[in-house]
């Protein structure tokens, strides 16, 4: 079993939007966190199926940092 970090934001319409930084282009959305999680699992599975045999870059998740700009 592999584990991935999902970055989550909420858009202006209230949808949760998630992406997987370690899998470029792997993203989805859901009305609830539960729906987002289910959809993200599906998105990851499809992404990995589509990239079978491709060596994906390995990245280390460090964290999220807020930056203030005037």
Secondary structure, DSSP 4 states (H G I P E B T S, - for coil): ------EEEE-TTS-EEEE-TTSTT-EEEESSHHHHHHHHHHHHHHHHHHTTT--PPP------------
